[in-house]
Amino acid sequence: MKVRAEMNIIDKGSLVAAGDVFLEEKIVIHQVKLIATKHKETGADMWVVVMPDKKKGDSWDKVVFVKDKSVYKEIESAVIQSVEHALQKDLGDYRLQVDIRLFDKGDTKAYATVTFNDAIEIHGIRLYERDGQLKIAYPYEKRDETYQNLAGPATLFIKSFMESDIKEAYEKKVKEREEEMAVPDEIPPEMLEGSPFAERSR
């Protein structure tokens, strides 16, 4: 089935986007939503496509139900592609430099400093592990028993890009450290020249 989606970025709460889905250019489904949620078992971030429903008393009735799973997958793919395309357009002037300081203590793995568009630095971004997943916490302070964020991404979309950049920089830093600490299986002869162990190695 030919599926086309025209999604508008909402980025409010868990609602990522809403828009129209066209099936074979003959049927249109309005108010299709893309919702940000978490996987029940792994806790990983994920997007879910939700068909329109209508309030009836104290409950909601489905207006559209997709019976064919393969068609739902096609709709899901078209919606996400449309959102990603809109996201790229909305990204505009976005340049992020990431500096990582490894700090493997408890669940904390590292701290990051990001520089946005060569103009603004944000310090104290913590990378930590929770339930086998690498998480990111932005700087905050405690005020009257509540926690107040001090700086970080303004929208869900920028958050996804920023966290991808931070995690990529972290993985690169970890790999560099592992390579530095790696011990070769055999010591090259030129490294032994002039060493008191040179004679023993022959």
C-alpha positions in Angstrom: 0.0 0.0 0.0 1.3 3.5 -0.9 1.4 5.5 2.3 2.3 9.2 2.7 2.5 11.3 5.9 2.5 15.0 6.4 3.4 15.6 10.1 3.7 18.9 12.0 6.1 19.2 14.9 4.3 19.8 18.2 7.0 18.9 20.8 4.9 19.4 23.8 5.1 17.0 26.7 5.1 13.5 25.3 3.4 14.6 22.0 6.1 14.8 19.4 4.1 15.5 16.3 0.6 15.3 14.7 -0.6 15.3 11.2 -2.2 13.5 8.3 -1.6 10.1 6.7 -2.7 9.4 3.2 -3.5 5.8 2.0 -3.2 5.3 -1.8 -4.1 9.0 -2.0 -7.8 7.9 -1.5 -8.2 7.8 2.2 -6.8 10.4 4.7 -6.5 9.9 8.4 -6.3 13.2 10.4 -4.8 13.7 13.8 -2.4 10.9 13.7 0.0 11.4 16.6 3.6 10.5 17.3 4.1 10.0 21.0 7.5 9.8 22.9 7.5 7.0 25.5 9.8 4.4 27.0 10.0 0.6 26.3 8.3 -1.2 29.2 11.1 -3.8 29.6 14.3 -2.0 28.6 13.4 1.6 29.5 14.8 2.8 26.1 13.3 5.9 24.5 10.9 5.1 21.7 8.3 6.6 19.4 4.8 5.2 19.0 2.3 6.1 16.3 -1.3 6.6 17.6 -4.4 6.6 15.5 -7.1 9.3 16.2 -9.7 8.6 18.9 -12.9 10.5 20.0 -14.0 11.2 23.5 -17.3 9.6 24.5 -18.4 10.3 28.0 -15.5 9.4 30.4 -13.8 7.2 27.8 -12.1 7.4 24.4 -13.3 5.4 21.4 -11.0 4.6 18.5 -12.0 6.2 15.2 -9.4 4.3 13.1 -8.1 0.8 13.8 -5.4 -0.6 11.6 -6.2 -4.3 11.2 -3.2 -5.2 9.1 0.2 -5.2 11.0 2.2 -4.7 7.8 0.1 -1.6 6.9 0.6 -0.2 10.4 4.4 -0.7 9.9 4.2 1.3 6.6 2.2 4.0 8.4 4.8 4.1 11.2 7.7 4.3 8.8 6.0 7.1 6.8 5.2 9.1 9.9 8.7 8.8 11.3 10.3 9.7 8.0 8.1 12.8 7.8 9.0 13.8 11.3 12.7 13.3 10.7 12.5 15.4 7.6 10.7 18.2 9.5 13.3 17.9 12.3 16.1 18.4 9.8 14.5 21.6 8.6 13.8 22.8 12.1 17.4 22.1 13.3 18.8 25.3 11.5 22.1 26.5 12.8 23.1 23.8 15.3 26.8 23.1 16.0 27.8 21.3 19.1 31.3 20.6 20.4 31.5 18.0 23.1 34.4 17.6 25.6 34.3 14.4 27.8 36.0 13.8 31.1 35.8 10.2 32.2 34.8 9.7 35.8 34.0 6.0 36.5 32.7 6.1 40.0 29.4 4.4 41.1 26.9 4.8 38.4 28.6 8.0 37.0 30.6 7.3 33.9 31.7 10.7 32.8 31.1 14.5 32.7 30.6 16.5 29.6 31.0 20.1 28.6 29.2 21.2 25.4 29.8 24.3 23.4 26.9 25.5 21.3 27.7 27.4 18.1 31.1 28.4 19.4 29.4 30.8 21.8 27.9 29.2 24.9 29.4 26.5 27.1 27.3 24.3 29.4 29.3 22.5 32.1 28.5 19.7 34.5 26.5 17.4 32.2 26.6 14.0 33.9 26.6 10.6 32.0 25.5 7.7 34.2 24.3 4.2 33.8 20.8 3.0 34.9 19.3 -0.4 34.1 22.1 -1.1 31.6 21.3 2.2 29.7 23.6 5.2 29.4 21.7 8.2 30.6 22.4 12.0 30.6 21.5 14.5 33.4 21.8 18.2 32.8 23.0 20.6 35.5 20.4 21.4 38.1 20.2 22.7 41.7 17.9 21.9 44.6 15.5 24.7 45.7 13.1 24.2 48.5 13.0 20.5 48.2 12.5 20.6 44.4 15.1 20.3 41.6 15.4 23.1 39.1 17.2 22.6 35.8 19.8 25.2 35.0 20.6 24.6 31.3 20.0 22.0 28.6 18.2 21.3 25.4 15.1 23.4 24.8 13.0 20.8 22.9 12.7 17.0 22.6 14.2 17.1 19.1 17.2 19.1 20.1 17.6 16.8 23.1 17.7 13.8 20.8 20.5 15.4 18.6 22.4 16.7 21.6 22.3 13.4 23.5 23.4 11.5 20.4 26.4 13.8 20.0 27.3 13.5 23.7 27.1 9.7 23.7 29.1 9.4 20.5 31.8 11.6 22.1 31.8 9.5 25.2 32.1 6.2 23.3 35.0 7.7 21.3 36.8 8.8 24.5 36.3 5.3 26.1 37.7 3.7 23.0 40.7 6.0 23.0 41.4 5.2 26.7 41.2 1.5 25.9 43.6 1.8 23.1 46.1 3.7 25.3 45.9 1.1 28.0 46.2 -1.9 25.6 49.4 -4.0 26.2 50.8 -5.5 23.0 51.2 -9.3 22.9 54.8 -9.0 21.8 57.2 -6.1 22.5 58.8 -4.9 19.3 62.7 -5.4 19.3 63.3 -1.7 18.7 61.6 -0.8 22.0 64.1 -3.1 23.8 67.3 -1.4 22.4 69.4 -0.1 25.2 67.2 -1.7 27.8 68.8 -4.0 30.5 66.2 -6.5 29.5 67.4 -6.6 25.9 70.0 -9.3 26.6 67.5 -11.5 28.5 65.0 -11.3 25.6 67.4 -12.8 23.1 
